[in-house]
Amino acid sequence: MTANENVSHGEQKEAAALGSIVASTGLTIAKAIVAVMTGSLGLLSEAIHGLLDVGATVMTWFAVRIADEPADELHHYGHAKIESVAALAETGLLFVASGWIAWEAVQRILGHGGEPEASLVAVGVVVVSIVVDFFRARHLLKVARETNSPALEADALHFSSDMWSSAVVLVGLGFVWAGWPLGDALAAIGVSAFVCLAGWRLGRRTIDSLMDAAPHGVAEGIRTIAEGVAGVVAIERIRARPSGATIFVDLDVAVARIRSLDETAAIKAEVKAAVARAMPEVDIAIAVHPIALDDETIHERIMVIARNRGVAVHHLFVQTLADERISVSLDLEVDGRMPLAEAHAVASGLETAIEAELGPGSEVETHIEPITVDRLTGLDLDAASLAEIRGDLEAAAERGGIVGEVHHVRARATAEGVVVNFHCRAEPSIGVAELHAAIDDVERAVRARHLGVRRVIGHGEPRA
């Protein structure tokens, strides 16, 4: 939701709440005046109920103003819960109103108090009240749904219950007009019943919101969305709680531990984007946990161990021995300036971790290789030296008979020796292992003729 939409919703809610205050106040004053004139308990109970409504709508107005304030250092999830607090207060007022109305009605039935008078003025006030309540309830409910405001929904429920309770009062006045005064008291009890019902419905939803009850269907919907994202292995936990128009969700997903950090971050971002598209009201926090899959290869398991220990390995070979034990050999890259004792400790730690992963009796051997950690400055060799190296590359490739068409040759001098890069071509059907061996042969031949060459990197391409 954009900032403009937030402002618009805030203005909508505040305008609706102010309209409720005006409507409630006007109706309450009218009902009170006519109730005193006619002695109608039903109408008086409506006036008292209306007075409570005025207080409730004032609370709603303050609540919707505070609810849209942004999060701060004390309220990390914003202030939207104030709407639920206001709705709970309105619920309490509804029950107070229903209790008072019922008490007065019972007293009237027992013979205490005067007889009511039915008049056209009283009927007119009740009819106007029903019409106003109908349109106010409809407008408030519309705004409440558009802004997902529990406080305005409570106000809409108030006006809706007022409409029906006024209809009951109208029936009671009809009984009085027909010569049965107790009909007014019975109508008042009917009003009390409507108010209790409205309070129960509102209170149940409000308490659920304040107790962070998960909104119906949200967890199931997010589970379905997350499980549909490629790379998500399992959903470990979903927690959802409403706060005004926003639903805060904590989601824990599992991904294969063999995935890189970039892949994991991409999966997390895709889950978040998918949820945002389907449920824009959700503010989701996602935690990603790597897990081991049953179909991991030994190679993948070892690479995970190396990555977790922050070391680089290559030339990994895995053998299954006659007695079913596993034998592993690999090249471990460390800083070339590292002392042997330190490098040996790194290698030993890696070997121990791999043995623990593969089981007792496993053999693990590491070959320590130096790598250049710092960036080197490379200077292009002169044309004659480059031409000589190119000729040696072409001759070595021709002798091997597997790769050829040497091109894009570069040779640069660094503080650790000359680094040579070249491209060559081979048959598209050749296996990668065979191609690698052929390029290694070319590298060894060039390094044998040029002692200053530190590395030769060949890039194989398929022949057209």
Phi, psi and omega in degrees: 000133183277168179297322179297321179294322178298315179298316181299315179296320179298317179294320178301312183295319182293319179296319179295319179294319178296320177299322178295321179298313181299312182296315181297317182296314181299314181294321181297315180298316181297315181295320181296316181298312183290325179298319178293322181292323187257344183074018182284117177293321179301315180290323177295319178297324176295322179294317178296316177302318179296322178299318176295324177298321178301313177299321181294318181291327175297316176300319179299317181299315178295321183296314183291334176289318181285326187299328184272003175292142183291164178298150178223191186294332181265334183238083186293336181257018179085192185242014187296336180298341180299332178294321178291324177297316178297319179297323178294321178296320177297323178299316178299319179295324178298317180290324175298316180297315182294323179295316180295317181298314181298318180298313180296323179295317179297319178300319179294320179295327179281001175099005180268131180102163182278175178272141181284162178239127177269130179221162179297328179297315180298315179298318180298317180298318181294318180297314177300320179299317180297316181296313180298314180300321181299310183288324178294317180298317181296317180293316180298319180295323178298312179294321180299319180290322180293325184254358181054050184256113178294329180293316178291327176296322176296319177297318179298320178295323176302308183293326178294316179293325177299320181299313181289322179293326176295323177297322178294319178299320179300319176297318179299319177296326176296320176297318178298316179300325181279001176096018178239088186299329181295344178300328179295317179294318178297323176297321179297320177296322176299318176301316180300319180296318178298317181296318179298318179298315179297318179297320179297314181298314181292315182297321180298315180292321182294316179296321176302317180295316181292333178268012177060037175295135182294130178299141184301128173085348184292311181299317180295320179295317180292323177300314180298317180296311183295320180294339179276356180272127180300133180103341177280118183274318182202158173257116184271326180197142173228129175230129181228141177211139181275150172212093185065231182279354184252143173247115179272131184231133171252123184235126174252121179240152178252139175230161179296135184290346180283350180285148179286169178296322179295319178296318179297317179296323179293320177297315179300316180295322180292321176298315181297317180294320180296319178294319181297323180293320184274328184224080184296342180280355184268130172254107191250138172245125187245129173248131182250129182241126177282139177227155178277133178263154182293334185263016177294138175278164178298322178302313180296320180297320180291319180295325177296316180299315180297317180296319180294333179269359176072031178239155180256134178229157174204182182049052182272124178237134180237129179236144170258118185278171184300326180269019176074004174285159181257134175242128183235135172228143183202162175262130179251125181264128176226165177301128182298341180270358183289135177297150183303317182301318181290317180296322179294324178294321178296315180296317181296319178298319178294316180299317180297318180294320179292318178299320179295326180287319186271347178107162182298145179089353180291145177258131178226121179236132179243139173253117185278125179240142177278144172231155177271115182277315182283155177287134180261153174268124181251131179242128180300137175290161178293163186300321182293315180295320179296319180295323180294316179295319179299318179298319179294324177297314182295320180293318180294320179295320180293323179295321180289327176075007182253315178250157180197193180053052179296131181207175179051054182271132176227142178219125184225139179273133176232175179295340181253012178121180182277136177249123182248132174238140177208160175246149176212170182236152178214173179296139182300335184275354184293144177285153182297320181298317180294319178298316181298317180296321180294319179292324176299321178298319178297317179300314181297322180295317181291318181293330178292326180273337182232096185295339181278354181280123180271317182218147174231118182246115180253137179247117181273139179229148177286142175292144180291000000 
